[in-house]
Amino acid sequence: MKNRELARIFSRMADAIEFKGGDRFRVIAYRRAAATLEELTEDIETVSREGQLQELPGIGKAIASKIDEYLKTGMIKKYEEELEGIPEELLDLMNIHDMGPKTLALIYEKLGIRNLEGLKRTVSDGSLTKLAGMGEKRVENIRRSIEIFEKSQERIPLPEAVEISEKIIDYLNAFPGVAQAVAAGSLRRMRETIGDIDILATGTEGEKIIEYFTAYPRTERVIASGGTKGSILVRTDGEMRQVDLRILPQELFGSALLYFTGSKEHNIRLRTIARERGLKISEYGVFRGEERVAGRNEEEVYRTLDLPYIPPELREDRGEIEAAYEGKLPKLVEYSDIKGDLHVHSDYSDGSSTILEMAEFAKSLNYHYVAICDHSKSVRYAGGLTEDKLREQMSEIDRLNTRSKVKILKGTEVDILKDGSLDFDDKVLEELDLVIAAIHSGFKQNVTDRTIKAIEDPNVDIIAHPSGRLISKREGYEVDIEAIIERAKRYGKMLELNAYPDRLDLNDQNLRRAKDTGVRVSIGTDAHAAAQMRWMRFGVGTARRGWLEKRDIINTLDECPQAQT
């Protein structure tokens, strides 16, 4: 499918317009189109052939014509025009936090920077510091952002790894000789970023399975191919990703799956416990002397150590083994426990789907409710709503609720301003079903105090993405999370687990702190297009890593959560 190719093109066109200081409405339009195409499950060529392009959210006549042009010719003339005069690698630098379009234009004009290597050179030789408006502190922030960016490029984002592995597993399961295939490693543990993708399979005629695997249609290069092991490079989103496959006999599958799932620390603890019992544990099974006594499945392996089965997400040697021996392992939340999404956006602000489209998609996920939480007025770059526009939206939600099959909650993602006050007054906030408060600017300005002030506001229900991190771009705010958790407990407020894949904020360890303190969590996808509500699975995976149970998460309730309950 060419969906993602087109999404990248429109996203790059938006970057180019921003870089040149062009019309922000065109930027928003292109970004909405990119988001729609990124999440579209249907083949865009089929949609075009059936004449239904303009029925897609964010796809008007002009963008539809560009899609058709690309599908017919392999190029878009307007794309070439927008990028004219801009080095291709230069726009890649906009993926680095602290490198907005104005900063990028400045260093390009004054220093001739065209790529990442050039930017790193100006940071190290001090020439960037000499530019007007930069200064040592800002350049140091850019240096740290570059480090985070480069580190993120070394690993695969969780959603990308999930998509690659699931497609390959579906491909393998279509081969008659394959009995089962499972992703292992940090992917199975639902870590936020992944190294290489490891897949284990059982089946007959291992060499033929490996040959079939290396012939996967998206294979760019075969690294290794043998009787029981194979490695390939696949291309996705312009990146080359390594996928390793191991074929195992059924009697070893459990011990190998446990070993290759990890973590290393968890496995070391298991080996230590095994030795204390006169056993030896490895990927080849559990042995007493020369006799293999377990290995067919993971439950069997754990049982030889007098342990119950420990879910993969907990296997980090963070107390899970002690909890297992004490009978105190949590009954982790399941995806099926989720009854609604408590943070989505619509086309009233910077979303690409209408409120009705968001509600209908929520229904397709068997949800009972969905909270529309568009941005407030200060977030101008995201089309933040004025009070009048918010009330207009509330009236539309009232009308839609008369016929909607899911309850649509009237909400807002209201900005916490630099003095800690909120972007809407109390009168407006009191009319809403749900108020989420968030910081989107002034990341280095008394973030903890501002957040605490918002928690103490009686109209606020949830603090969104509390640490402010973006996994691929920035570490997060300078914020005292423990103080935030303590104050949320005192005032009976919720903290968000934002399931947007580049946030997953709160992270697993802070979620466990919240649980241990008795603070409830809401999971919201922060979806800006209907299909992005599928990101809930990554929120649930992170919640499980944080030891959260159904009772710890507010949107496992069948009925719409009410404020201050």
C-alpha positions as CSV (number, residue, x, y, z in Angstrom):
1,M,0.0,0.0,0.0
2,K,1.1,3.5,-0.7
3,N,-0.7,5.0,2.3
4,R,2.4,5.8,4.3
5,E,4.4,7.0,1.3
6,L,1.7,9.6,0.7
7,A,1.6,10.4,4.5
8,R,5.3,11.1,4.5
9,I,5.0,13.3,1.4
10,F,2.2,15.5,2.9
11,S,4.1,15.7,6.2
12,R,7.2,16.8,4.4
13,M,5.3,19.4,2.5
14,A,4.0,20.8,5.8
15,D,7.5,20.9,7.1
16,A,8.7,22.8,4.0
17,I,5.9,25.4,4.4
18,E,6.7,25.9,8.0
19,F,10.4,26.3,7.3
20,K,9.6,29.0,4.7
21,G,7.2,30.7,7.1
22,G,4.2,30.0,4.8
23,D,0.5,29.8,5.4
24,R,-0.2,27.9,8.7
25,F,-3.6,26.8,7.5
26,R,-1.9,24.9,4.6
27,V,0.4,23.4,7.2
28,I,-2.6,22.2,9.3
29,A,-4.3,20.8,6.1
30,Y,-1.3,18.8,5.0
31,R,-0.7,17.4,8.5
32,R,-4.4,16.4,8.8
33,A,-4.1,14.6,5.5
34,A,-0.9,12.9,6.6
35,A,-2.5,11.7,9.9
36,T,-5.5,10.3,8.0
37,L,-3.3,8.4,5.5
38,E,-1.0,7.2,8.3
39,E,-3.9,5.5,10.1
40,L,-6.0,4.4,7.0
41,T,-6.4,0.6,7.0
42,E,-7.8,0.5,3.5
43,D,-5.5,0.7,0.5
44,I,-5.5,4.3,-0.8
45,E,-5.4,3.0,-4.4
46,T,-8.7,1.2,-3.8
47,V,-10.2,4.3,-2.2
48,S,-9.1,6.4,-5.1
49,R,-10.3,3.9,-7.7
50,E,-13.8,3.9,-6.0
51,G,-13.9,7.7,-6.1
52,Q,-14.1,8.0,-2.3
53,L,-11.0,10.0,-1.5
54,Q,-13.0,13.1,-0.4
55,E,-15.0,11.0,2.0
56,L,-11.9,10.6,4.1
57,P,-11.3,13.0,7.0
58,G,-9.1,15.9,6.1
59,I,-9.1,15.0,2.4
60,G,-10.6,17.8,0.3
61,K,-10.7,18.3,-3.4
62,A,-7.2,19.8,-3.7
63,I,-5.5,17.1,-1.6
64,A,-7.5,14.3,-3.3
65,S,-6.2,15.6,-6.7
66,K,-2.6,15.4,-5.4
67,I,-3.2,11.8,-4.2
68,D,-4.5,10.9,-7.6
69,E,-1.6,12.6,-9.3
70,Y,0.9,10.5,-7.2
71,L,-0.9,7.3,-7.8
72,K,-0.9,7.9,-11.6
73,T,2.6,9.4,-12.0
74,G,4.6,8.5,-8.9
75,M,5.1,12.2,-8.1
76,I,3.4,15.4,-7.0
77,K,4.3,18.5,-8.8
78,K,3.4,20.7,-5.8
79,Y,5.7,18.6,-3.6
80,E,8.7,19.6,-5.8
81,E,7.6,23.2,-5.7
82,E,7.3,23.3,-1.9
83,L,10.7,21.7,-1.4
84,E,12.5,23.7,-4.0
85,G,15.6,25.3,-2.6
86,I,15.5,23.3,0.6
87,P,18.1,20.6,1.1
88,E,16.3,17.3,1.7
89,E,18.3,16.4,4.9
90,L,17.7,19.9,6.4
91,L,14.0,19.2,7.1
92,D,14.9,16.0,8.9
93,L,16.4,18.3,11.6
94,M,12.8,19.4,12.5
95,N,12.4,16.0,14.2
96,I,14.9,17.2,16.8
97,H,13.3,19.0,19.8
98,D,14.3,22.7,20.1
99,M,14.8,22.8,16.3
100,G,11.6,24.6,15.2
101,P,11.3,26.1,11.7
102,K,12.5,29.6,12.7
103,T,15.6,28.2,14.4
104,L,16.3,25.9,11.5
105,A,15.9,28.8,9.0
106,L,18.3,30.9,11.0
107,I,21.1,28.4,11.2
108,Y,20.6,27.5,7.5
109,E,20.9,31.1,6.4
110,K,23.7,32.2,8.8
111,L,25.8,29.0,9.1
112,G,24.8,27.1,5.9
113,I,23.8,24.0,8.0
114,R,22.3,21.4,5.7
115,N,22.2,18.1,7.8
116,L,22.7,16.6,11.2
117,E,26.5,16.3,10.9
118,G,26.7,20.0,10.2
119,L,24.5,20.9,13.1
120,K,26.6,18.7,15.5
121,R,29.7,20.5,14.2
122,T,28.4,24.0,14.9
123,V,27.4,22.8,18.4
124,S,30.8,21.4,19.2
125,D,32.9,24.2,17.7
126,G,30.9,27.0,19.4
127,S,29.7,28.7,16.2
128,L,26.0,28.1,17.0
129,T,26.4,29.9,20.4
130,K,27.5,33.0,18.6
131,L,24.2,33.4,16.7
132,A,21.8,36.1,17.9
133,G,19.2,34.7,20.3
134,M,21.0,31.4,20.9
135,G,23.3,31.5,23.9
136,E,25.1,28.7,25.8
137,K,22.0,27.4,27.6
138,R,19.9,27.1,24.5
139,V,22.8,25.4,22.6
140,E,23.2,23.0,25.4
141,N,19.5,22.1,25.2
142,I,20.0,21.5,21.5
143,R,23.0,19.3,22.1
144,R,21.0,17.2,24.6
145,S,18.1,17.0,22.1
146,I,20.5,15.7,19.4
147,E,21.6,13.0,21.8
148,I,18.1,11.9,22.5
149,F,17.2,12.0,18.8
150,E,20.2,9.9,17.8
151,K,19.5,7.4,20.6
152,S,15.9,7.0,19.5
153,Q,17.1,6.3,15.9
154,E,19.0,3.3,17.2
155,R,15.8,1.6,18.4
156,I,12.4,0.8,16.9
157,P,9.3,2.6,18.2
158,L,6.9,0.1,19.8
159,P,4.1,0.6,17.2
160,E,6.4,0.1,14.3
161,A,7.8,-3.1,15.8
162,V,4.3,-4.4,16.5
163,E,3.2,-3.7,12.9
164,I,6.3,-5.4,11.4
165,S,6.1,-8.4,13.7
166,E,2.4,-9.0,13.2
167,K,2.6,-8.8,9.5
168,I,5.5,-11.3,9.4
169,I,3.8,-13.6,11.9
170,D,0.6,-13.5,9.7
171,Y,2.9,-14.4,6.7
172,L,4.5,-17.2,8.6
173,N,1.2,-18.7,9.8
174,A,0.1,-19.0,6.2
175,F,2.9,-21.5,5.6
176,P,1.6,-25.1,6.1
177,G,4.7,-26.2,8.1
178,V,4.4,-23.6,10.8
179,A,2.5,-24.6,14.0
180,Q,2.9,-21.3,15.9
181,A,4.9,-18.1,15.7
182,V,5.3,-15.6,18.6
183,A,7.2,-12.3,19.0
184,A,9.7,-12.4,21.8
185,G,12.2,-10.0,23.3
186,S,11.4,-6.5,24.5
187,L,8.5,-6.3,22.1
188,R,6.7,-9.0,24.0
189,R,7.4,-7.1,27.2
190,M,5.9,-4.0,25.6
191,R,8.9,-1.8,26.1
192,E,8.5,1.6,24.6
193,T,11.3,1.1,22.1
194,I,12.7,-2.2,20.7
195,G,16.0,-3.4,19.4
196,D,16.0,-6.1,16.8
197,I,12.7,-8.0,16.4
198,D,12.9,-11.6,17.5
199,I,10.3,-14.2,16.4
200,L,10.2,-17.8,17.6
201,A,8.2,-20.5,15.7
202,T,7.6,-24.2,15.9
203,G,7.0,-26.4,12.9
204,T,8.3,-29.2,10.7
205,E,10.9,-28.8,8.0
206,G,12.7,-25.8,9.5
207,E,14.9,-25.1,6.5
208,K,11.9,-24.7,4.3
209,I,10.3,-22.4,6.8
210,I,13.5,-20.2,6.9
211,E,13.5,-20.1,3.1
212,Y,9.9,-19.0,3.1
213,F,10.7,-16.4,5.8
214,T,13.6,-14.9,3.8
215,A,11.3,-14.6,0.8
216,Y,9.0,-12.3,2.7
217,P,7.9,-9.7,0.1
218,R,9.3,-6.7,2.0
219,T,12.7,-8.2,2.5
220,E,15.5,-5.8,1.4
221,R,18.4,-8.1,2.3
222,V,18.9,-11.6,3.7
223,I,21.5,-11.5,6.5
224,A,21.5,-15.2,7.3
225,S,19.6,-18.3,6.2
226,G,20.1,-21.7,7.7
227,G,18.3,-24.8,8.9
228,T,16.8,-23.3,12.1
229,K,17.7,-19.6,12.0
230,G,17.2,-16.7,9.6
231,S,17.7,-12.9,9.7
232,I,16.4,-10.3,7.2
233,L,16.3,-6.6,6.8
234,V,12.9,-5.1,6.0
235,R,12.2,-1.6,5.0
236,T,9.5,0.4,6.7
237,D,9.0,4.2,6.8
238,G,12.3,4.6,5.0
239,E,14.2,2.7,7.7
240,M,15.8,-0.7,7.6
241,R,14.8,-3.0,10.4
242,Q,16.3,-6.4,11.3
243,V,14.0,-9.4,12.0
244,D,15.4,-12.7,13.4
245,L,13.5,-16.0,13.2
246,R,14.3,-19.2,15.2
247,I,12.6,-22.5,14.5
248,L,12.3,-24.7,17.6
249,P,11.0,-28.2,18.5
250,Q,7.8,-28.0,20.5
251,E,9.3,-29.5,23.6
252,L,11.8,-26.6,23.8
253,F,9.4,-23.8,22.8
254,G,8.5,-22.6,26.4
255,S,12.0,-22.4,27.7
256,A,13.2,-20.7,24.6
257,L,10.3,-18.2,24.6
258,L,11.1,-17.4,28.3
259,Y,14.8,-17.0,27.6
260,F,14.4,-14.8,24.5
261,T,11.6,-12.7,26.0
262,G,13.9,-11.7,28.9
263,S,14.7,-9.4,30.5
264,K,18.3,-10.3,31.1
265,E,17.9,-9.4,34.8
266,H,14.7,-11.5,35.2
267,N,16.5,-14.5,33.5
268,I,19.5,-14.2,35.8
269,R,17.2,-14.3,38.9
270,L,15.5,-17.4,37.5
271,R,18.9,-19.1,36.9
272,T,20.0,-18.3,40.4
273,I,16.8,-19.8,41.9
274,A,17.2,-22.9,39.7
275,R,20.8,-23.5,41.0
276,E,19.6,-23.2,44.6
277,R,17.2,-26.1,43.7
278,G,19.8,-28.2,42.0
279,L,18.5,-27.4,38.6
280,K,19.9,-25.8,35.5
281,I,17.7,-23.5,33.3
282,S,18.5,-22.3,29.8
283,E,16.9,-21.8,26.4
284,Y,17.0,-25.6,26.0
285,G,14.9,-26.4,29.0
286,V,15.1,-27.0,32.8
287,F,17.5,-29.9,33.7
288,R,18.1,-32.0,36.7
289,G,21.5,-33.4,35.9
290,E,21.1,-34.7,32.3
291,E,17.3,-35.1,32.5
292,R,15.2,-32.3,31.0
293,V,12.3,-31.8,33.3
294,A,10.5,-28.8,31.7
295,G,10.6,-26.7,28.6
296,R,7.4,-27.3,26.6
297,N,5.7,-24.1,27.8
298,E,6.5,-21.2,30.1
299,E,4.1,-22.2,32.8
300,E,5.9,-25.5,33.1
301,V,9.3,-23.8,33.5
302,Y,8.0,-21.5,36.2
303,R,6.3,-24.4,38.0
304,T,9.7,-26.2,38.4
305,L,10.8,-23.2,40.4
306,D,7.6,-23.2,42.5
307,L,6.5,-20.0,40.8
308,P,3.2,-19.1,39.2
309,Y,3.3,-17.8,35.6
310,I,4.7,-14.2,35.5
311,P,3.3,-12.0,32.6
312,P,6.0,-10.8,30.2
313,E,5.4,-7.1,30.9
314,L,6.5,-7.7,34.6
315,R,9.7,-9.5,33.8
316,E,12.1,-6.7,34.7
317,D,13.4,-7.9,38.1
318,R,11.5,-5.1,39.8
319,G,10.0,-7.2,42.6
320,E,7.9,-9.5,40.4
321,I,9.6,-12.7,41.6
322,E,9.2,-11.8,45.3
323,A,5.5,-10.9,44.6
324,A,5.0,-14.2,42.9
325,Y,6.4,-16.2,45.8
326,E,4.2,-14.2,48.2
327,G,1.1,-14.7,46.1
328,K,0.8,-10.9,45.4
329,L,1.2,-10.7,41.7
330,P,-1.3,-8.1,40.3
331,K,-4.1,-9.3,38.1
332,L,-3.1,-7.0,35.2
333,V,-5.5,-4.9,33.3
334,E,-6.6,-6.4,29.9
335,Y,-7.4,-4.5,26.8
336,S,-11.0,-5.9,27.0
337,D,-11.4,-4.1,30.3
338,I,-11.2,-0.7,28.6
339,K,-14.7,0.9,28.2
340,G,-13.8,4.2,26.8
341,D,-11.2,6.7,25.6
342,L,-10.8,9.7,27.8
343,H,-8.7,12.0,25.6
344,V,-9.3,12.4,21.9
345,H,-9.4,15.5,19.5
346,S,-11.7,16.4,16.7
347,D,-11.6,18.7,13.7
348,Y,-12.7,21.5,16.0
349,S,-9.0,22.0,16.8
350,D,-6.2,20.1,15.2
351,G,-7.9,16.7,14.7
352,S,-8.8,15.4,11.2
353,S,-12.0,13.5,12.2
354,T,-15.4,14.9,13.1
355,I,-16.9,14.3,16.5
356,L,-19.4,11.9,14.9
357,E,-16.5,10.0,13.2
358,M,-14.7,9.7,16.6
359,A,-17.9,8.4,18.2
360,E,-18.6,5.9,15.5
361,F,-15.0,4.6,15.7
362,A,-15.3,4.3,19.5
363,K,-18.5,2.2,19.0
364,S,-16.5,-0.1,16.6
365,L,-14.1,-0.7,19.5
366,N,-17.1,-1.6,21.7
367,Y,-16.5,1.4,23.9
368,H,-19.3,2.9,26.0
369,Y,-18.0,6.5,26.0
370,V,-15.5,8.8,24.4
371,A,-14.3,12.2,25.7
372,I,-13.7,15.0,23.1
373,C,-10.9,17.1,24.6
374,D,-9.9,19.7,22.0
375,H,-7.2,22.3,22.8
376,S,-8.0,25.6,24.5
377,K,-7.4,29.1,23.0
378,S,-3.8,29.6,23.9
379,V,-2.6,26.7,21.8
380,R,-3.1,28.7,18.6
381,Y,-0.8,26.5,16.5
382,A,-3.2,23.6,17.2
383,G,-6.4,25.6,16.4
384,G,-7.3,26.0,20.1
385,L,-10.9,26.8,20.8
386,T,-12.3,30.1,22.1
387,E,-15.0,30.0,24.7
388,D,-17.6,30.6,22.1
389,K,-16.3,27.8,19.9
390,L,-16.2,25.4,22.8
391,R,-19.8,26.2,23.6
392,E,-20.7,25.6,19.9
393,Q,-19.0,22.2,20.2
394,M,-20.8,21.4,23.4
395,S,-24.2,22.1,21.7
396,E,-23.2,19.8,18.8
397,I,-22.3,17.0,21.3
398,D,-25.7,17.4,23.0
399,R,-27.3,17.0,19.6
400,L,-25.2,14.0,18.7
401,N,-25.8,12.3,22.0
402,T,-29.5,12.0,21.2
403,R,-28.6,9.4,18.5
404,S,-25.1,8.3,19.3
405,K,-24.6,4.7,20.3
406,V,-21.8,5.7,22.7
407,K,-21.9,8.5,25.2
408,I,-19.9,11.5,24.0
409,L,-18.4,13.4,26.9
410,K,-17.9,17.2,26.7
411,G,-14.3,17.8,27.6
412,T,-11.3,20.0,27.0
413,E,-7.6,19.8,27.1
414,V,-7.2,23.1,28.8
415,D,-3.8,24.7,29.0
416,I,-2.0,25.4,32.3
417,L,-0.6,28.9,31.7
418,K,2.7,30.1,32.9
419,D,1.3,31.5,36.2
420,G,-0.6,28.2,36.9
421,S,-4.0,29.5,36.0
422,L,-6.2,27.8,33.4
423,D,-6.9,28.9,29.8
424,F,-10.7,28.9,30.4
425,D,-12.5,30.5,33.3
426,D,-14.5,28.6,35.9
427,K,-17.9,29.3,34.3
428,V,-17.0,27.5,31.1
429,L,-15.2,24.6,32.8
430,E,-18.1,24.0,35.1
431,E,-20.3,23.2,32.1
432,L,-18.0,20.3,30.9
433,D,-18.2,16.6,31.8
434,L,-14.4,16.2,31.9
435,V,-11.5,18.7,32.2
436,I,-8.0,17.6,31.4
437,A,-5.3,20.1,32.2
438,A,-2.0,20.1,30.4
439,I,1.2,22.1,29.9
440,H,2.2,22.8,26.3
441,S,4.6,25.7,26.7
442,G,7.1,27.2,29.2
443,F,8.6,23.7,29.8
444,K,11.3,25.2,32.1
445,Q,9.1,27.5,34.0
446,N,8.0,26.2,37.5
447,V,6.3,23.2,36.0
448,T,5.8,21.5,39.3
449,D,4.1,24.5,41.0
450,R,1.9,25.1,37.9
451,T,0.8,21.5,37.8
452,I,0.0,21.4,41.5
453,K,-2.0,24.6,41.2
454,A,-4.0,22.9,38.4
455,I,-4.6,19.8,40.6
456,E,-5.9,22.1,43.3
457,D,-8.5,23.7,41.0
458,P,-11.9,22.1,41.7
459,N,-12.8,22.0,38.0
460,V,-9.8,19.9,36.9
461,D,-10.2,16.1,36.8
462,I,-7.1,14.8,35.0
463,I,-3.5,16.0,34.5
464,A,-2.5,15.1,30.9
465,H,0.9,13.6,30.0
466,P,2.3,14.7,33.4
467,S,6.1,14.4,32.6
468,G,5.9,16.0,29.2
469,R,8.3,13.7,27.6
470,L,8.5,12.8,23.9
471,I,10.4,9.6,23.6
472,S,12.1,10.5,20.3
473,K,12.7,14.1,21.1
474,R,12.9,15.3,24.7
475,E,13.3,13.9,28.2
476,G,10.4,15.8,29.7
477,Y,9.8,18.7,32.0
478,E,11.8,19.5,35.0
479,V,9.0,18.3,37.2
480,D,8.8,16.6,40.6
481,I,6.6,13.6,39.7
482,E,6.4,12.3,43.2
483,A,5.1,15.7,44.4
484,I,2.5,15.6,41.6
485,I,1.4,12.1,42.6
486,E,1.2,13.0,46.3
487,R,-1.0,16.1,45.5
488,A,-3.2,14.1,43.1
489,K,-3.8,11.7,45.9
490,R,-4.6,14.5,48.4
491,Y,-7.2,16.1,46.0
492,G,-8.6,12.9,44.5
493,K,-7.5,13.7,41.0
494,M,-6.4,11.4,38.2
495,L,-3.2,11.3,36.3
496,E,-3.1,10.4,32.6
497,L,-1.4,7.6,30.9
498,N,-1.2,9.2,27.4
499,A,-1.1,6.3,24.9
500,Y,0.2,8.4,22.1
501,P,3.2,6.1,21.2
502,D,5.9,8.9,21.4
503,R,4.6,9.8,24.9
504,L,3.5,6.8,26.9
505,D,3.4,9.2,29.7
506,L,3.2,8.4,32.6
507,N,5.9,5.8,32.1
508,D,5.8,2.3,33.7
509,Q,7.8,3.2,36.8
510,N,5.8,6.4,37.5
511,L,2.6,4.4,37.0
512,R,3.6,2.0,39.7
513,R,4.4,4.9,42.0
514,A,0.9,6.3,41.3
515,K,-0.6,2.8,42.0
516,D,1.3,2.4,45.2
517,T,0.1,5.9,46.4
518,G,-3.5,5.1,45.5
519,V,-3.8,7.6,42.6
520,R,-6.2,6.5,39.8
521,V,-5.1,6.6,36.2
522,S,-7.0,7.5,33.0
523,I,-5.8,6.1,29.7
524,G,-6.3,8.4,26.7
525,T,-4.9,8.0,23.2
526,D,-4.7,11.7,22.4
527,A,-6.0,10.6,19.0
528,H,-6.2,13.3,16.3
529,A,-7.8,10.9,13.8
530,A,-10.4,8.2,14.5
531,A,-8.1,5.3,13.7
532,Q,-5.5,6.5,16.2
533,M,-7.8,5.3,18.9
534,R,-6.3,1.9,18.3
535,W,-3.2,3.3,20.2
536,M,-5.1,2.2,23.3
537,R,-3.3,-1.1,23.1
538,F,0.0,0.6,23.7
539,G,-1.4,2.4,26.7
540,V,-2.7,-0.9,28.1
541,G,0.7,-2.5,27.5
542,T,2.4,0.3,29.4
543,A,-0.2,0.1,32.2
544,R,0.6,-3.6,32.5
545,R,4.3,-2.8,32.8
546,G,3.3,-0.4,35.6
547,W,1.6,-3.3,37.5
548,L,-1.9,-1.6,37.0
549,E,-5.0,-3.6,37.5
550,K,-8.5,-2.9,36.3
551,R,-9.4,-1.2,39.5
552,D,-6.5,1.3,39.1
553,I,-7.8,2.7,35.8
554,I,-10.9,4.9,35.7
555,N,-11.9,4.1,32.1
556,T,-12.5,0.5,32.9
557,L,-15.8,1.6,34.4
558,D,-18.9,0.6,32.4
559,E,-20.5,4.0,33.0
560,C,-19.0,7.4,32.1
561,P,-16.6,8.5,34.9
562,Q,-18.0,11.6,36.6
563,A,-15.9,14.4,37.9
564,Q,-14.6,14.3,41.5
565,T,-16.1,10.9,42.2
